[in-house]
Amino acid sequence: MKKIPLIFGLIFILTTSCKKDVIVDELSCNFTNYRYYQDEVKFLGEMSGNYILIGIDTTNSDDMINDFIKSKDYFDQTYNYEIYKHNQYKYKYFAMKLIRTYSCRSITWIINDLHQSSIINFVHYTIQTDDCMNDIWEPIGKQCVDSYSNSFYVKVKNADYTSDLQNVVLKTNTIIKMQDKYMNNWYILEADKNSQGDALQMANYFYETELFAACEPDIIKIPVE
């Protein structure tokens, strides 16, 4: 058997090590830790290095999702994750545990890698929290993470003038899902892996254009233990 030349052996070792440890130098951390609320910046918390949020279209069965999870070696295959599905929401979503604690840059690589799969609609960072209560102060688990769905909400300044909304949606490759039935000035938008950023980043971007009265992400809490 021929020996592998030293230079190619080193390349092989470095390449496989990077894949195993998910270390990609050229990717910077893309985590966003703030939102806007009533013209103030609100800090959301520190990124969790142990979990990510995954969103998949409901046309995919749970068995298909399980098979996909098994194909990725950076997931903790012993973790018993729960898949959530709500009426009138076209995505299944769940918090998935990573095989170890990763840096933000490594999780950015994982998110980009998952986005290459046709089964994936969106992947989001998760946020550390000590609060594991629902909206009516009931415990939902021993440990939770915060994250956000792929929906966000935009309030136009004039319900009869929506050209600014249409233009920014076109620029960011986001989607207008519907106008709120009860508040005429509010619209529900969506961002996916093909948008210019995730739903939290897009909510912040829409607000920073100063074209809209308010923009808010859909913050969610998920039990992980």
C-alpha positions as CSV (number, residue, x, y, z in Angstrom):
1,M,0.0,0.0,0.0
2,K,1.4,3.4,-1.0
3,K,1.9,5.9,1.8
4,I,0.0,9.1,1.7
5,P,2.3,12.1,1.1
6,L,2.8,14.2,4.2
7,I,1.1,17.3,2.9
8,F,-2.0,15.4,1.8
9,G,-2.1,13.6,5.1
10,L,-2.1,16.8,7.0
11,I,-4.9,18.2,4.8
12,F,-6.9,15.1,5.5
13,I,-6.4,15.3,9.2
14,L,-7.2,19.0,9.4
15,T,-10.3,18.5,7.2
16,T,-11.7,15.7,9.2
17,S,-10.9,17.4,12.5
18,C,-12.8,20.5,11.4
19,K,-15.8,18.4,10.4
20,K,-15.9,16.6,13.7
21,D,-15.5,19.7,15.9
22,V,-17.5,21.9,13.6
23,I,-14.8,24.6,13.6
24,V,-15.1,26.9,10.5
25,D,-12.9,30.0,10.7
26,E,-14.4,31.9,7.8
27,L,-17.9,32.0,9.4
28,S,-18.5,34.7,12.0
29,C,-21.1,34.5,14.8
30,N,-24.5,35.5,13.5
31,F,-26.4,35.4,16.7
32,T,-28.7,38.3,17.5
33,N,-29.4,39.0,21.2
34,Y,-31.8,41.9,21.1
35,R,-35.2,43.1,19.8
36,Y,-37.1,46.4,19.7
37,Y,-40.1,47.0,21.9
38,Q,-41.9,50.3,22.2
39,D,-38.8,52.1,20.7
40,E,-36.5,50.5,23.2
41,V,-33.8,47.9,22.7
42,K,-34.5,44.8,24.8
43,F,-31.7,42.3,25.6
44,L,-32.9,38.7,25.0
45,G,-30.1,36.8,26.8
46,E,-27.1,34.7,26.1
47,M,-27.0,32.2,23.3
48,S,-27.3,28.5,24.3
49,G,-24.5,26.5,22.9
50,N,-26.4,23.2,23.5
51,Y,-29.6,23.5,21.5
52,I,-30.9,24.9,18.2
53,L,-34.5,25.3,17.0
54,I,-35.5,23.5,13.8
55,G,-38.6,24.2,11.6
56,I,-39.8,21.7,9.1
57,D,-42.9,21.8,6.8
58,T,-45.8,19.7,8.1
59,T,-45.9,17.7,4.9
60,N,-42.9,15.8,6.3
61,S,-43.7,12.9,8.6
62,D,-42.2,12.5,12.0
63,D,-40.4,9.4,10.7
64,M,-38.8,11.5,8.0
65,I,-37.7,14.0,10.6
66,N,-36.2,11.3,12.8
67,D,-34.3,9.8,9.9
68,F,-32.9,13.2,9.0
69,I,-31.8,13.9,12.6
70,K,-29.9,10.5,12.6
71,S,-28.0,11.6,9.5
72,K,-26.2,14.5,11.4
73,D,-23.4,13.6,13.7
74,Y,-23.4,16.9,15.6
75,F,-26.8,16.0,17.1
76,D,-27.1,14.1,20.4
77,Q,-28.7,10.9,19.2
78,T,-29.8,9.9,22.7
79,Y,-31.8,13.1,23.2
80,N,-35.6,12.6,23.3
81,Y,-36.9,15.7,21.5
82,E,-40.6,16.6,21.2
83,I,-42.0,17.8,17.9
84,Y,-44.6,20.6,18.2
85,K,-47.4,21.3,15.7
86,H,-50.1,24.0,16.2
87,N,-53.2,24.5,14.2
88,Q,-53.0,27.1,11.4
89,Y,-49.1,27.0,11.6
90,K,-47.7,25.1,8.6
91,Y,-44.4,24.1,10.4
92,K,-43.4,21.5,12.8
93,Y,-40.7,22.7,15.2
94,F,-38.5,21.4,17.9
95,A,-35.4,22.1,20.0
96,M,-32.6,19.7,19.2
97,K,-29.7,19.0,21.5
98,L,-26.2,19.2,20.1
99,I,-23.7,16.5,21.0
100,R,-21.7,19.0,23.0
101,T,-21.5,22.7,23.8
102,Y,-20.6,24.6,20.7
103,S,-19.4,28.2,20.1
104,C,-21.5,30.7,18.3
105,R,-19.3,30.4,15.2
106,S,-19.7,26.6,15.1
107,I,-23.5,26.8,15.6
108,T,-23.6,29.3,12.7
109,W,-21.8,26.6,10.6
110,I,-24.3,24.0,11.7
111,I,-27.2,26.3,10.8
112,N,-25.7,26.9,7.4
113,D,-25.2,23.2,6.9
114,L,-28.8,22.4,7.8
115,H,-30.1,25.0,5.4
116,Q,-28.6,22.9,2.6
117,S,-31.2,20.2,3.2
118,S,-34.5,20.3,1.4
119,I,-36.4,19.1,4.4
120,I,-35.4,22.2,6.4
121,N,-37.4,25.5,6.3
122,F,-35.6,27.4,9.0
123,V,-33.1,26.9,11.8
124,H,-32.7,29.4,14.7
125,Y,-30.3,30.0,17.6
126,T,-31.7,29.4,21.1
127,I,-31.3,31.6,24.2
128,Q,-30.5,30.6,27.7
129,T,-33.2,31.2,30.3
130,D,-34.0,30.4,33.9
131,D,-37.7,30.9,33.3
132,C,-39.6,27.7,32.5
133,M,-43.1,29.0,32.9
134,N,-45.8,29.5,30.3
135,D,-47.9,32.7,29.9
136,I,-50.2,31.8,32.8
137,W,-47.3,31.0,35.2
138,E,-47.5,27.2,34.9
139,P,-44.3,25.1,34.8
140,I,-43.7,23.5,31.5
141,G,-40.5,21.6,32.3
142,K,-37.3,21.5,34.4
143,Q,-35.2,23.5,31.9
144,C,-36.2,25.6,28.9
145,V,-34.6,27.6,26.1
146,D,-36.1,30.7,24.5
147,S,-36.1,31.1,20.7
148,Y,-38.4,32.5,18.0
149,S,-40.7,31.2,15.3
150,N,-40.2,32.1,11.7
151,S,-43.1,34.7,12.0
152,F,-42.7,38.3,12.9
153,Y,-45.1,41.2,13.1
154,V,-45.0,44.6,11.4
155,K,-47.2,47.6,12.1
156,V,-47.6,50.0,9.2
157,K,-48.0,53.7,9.8
158,N,-50.9,54.0,7.5
159,A,-53.2,51.0,6.7
160,D,-54.0,52.5,3.3
161,Y,-50.4,52.8,2.3
162,T,-48.5,49.6,2.2
163,S,-46.0,50.2,-0.7
164,D,-43.1,50.5,1.9
165,L,-44.0,47.1,3.3
166,Q,-44.2,45.5,-0.2
167,N,-40.8,47.0,-1.1
168,V,-39.0,45.8,2.0
169,V,-40.5,42.4,1.7
170,L,-39.3,42.2,-1.8
171,K,-35.8,43.4,-0.8
172,T,-35.5,40.9,2.1
173,N,-37.2,37.9,0.4
174,T,-39.6,37.6,3.2
175,I,-43.3,36.8,2.9
176,I,-46.5,38.6,3.9
177,K,-48.6,35.8,5.5
178,M,-51.7,37.9,6.3
179,Q,-53.1,41.1,7.7
180,D,-54.2,40.8,11.3
181,K,-57.9,40.3,11.6
182,Y,-58.3,42.5,14.6
183,M,-55.7,45.2,14.2
184,N,-55.8,46.7,10.7
185,N,-52.3,48.2,10.8
186,W,-50.5,45.0,11.7
187,Y,-49.3,42.3,9.3
188,I,-47.9,38.9,10.0
189,L,-44.8,38.1,8.0
190,E,-42.5,35.1,7.7
191,A,-38.8,34.5,7.1
192,D,-37.2,31.2,6.0
193,K,-33.8,30.0,5.1
194,N,-34.0,31.9,1.8
195,S,-34.7,35.3,3.4
196,Q,-31.9,37.8,4.1
197,G,-31.9,36.8,7.7
198,D,-34.0,34.9,10.2
199,A,-37.2,36.2,11.7
200,L,-35.6,38.0,14.6
201,Q,-33.0,39.6,12.4
202,M,-35.8,40.6,9.9
203,A,-38.0,42.1,12.6
204,N,-35.0,44.2,13.7
205,Y,-34.2,45.2,10.2
206,F,-37.7,46.3,9.3
207,Y,-37.8,48.4,12.5
208,E,-34.4,50.0,11.7
209,T,-35.7,51.2,8.3
210,E,-37.8,53.7,10.2
211,L,-40.6,53.0,7.7
212,F,-42.9,51.2,10.2
213,A,-44.6,52.0,13.5
214,A,-43.4,48.8,15.2
215,C,-41.9,45.4,14.4
216,E,-41.8,42.5,16.8
217,P,-40.5,38.9,16.6
218,D,-42.6,35.9,17.8
219,I,-40.6,34.8,20.9
220,I,-41.3,31.3,22.1
221,K,-40.2,29.1,25.0
222,I,-39.5,25.4,24.7
223,P,-38.8,22.9,27.4
224,V,-35.7,20.8,26.8
225,E,-35.8,18.7,30.0
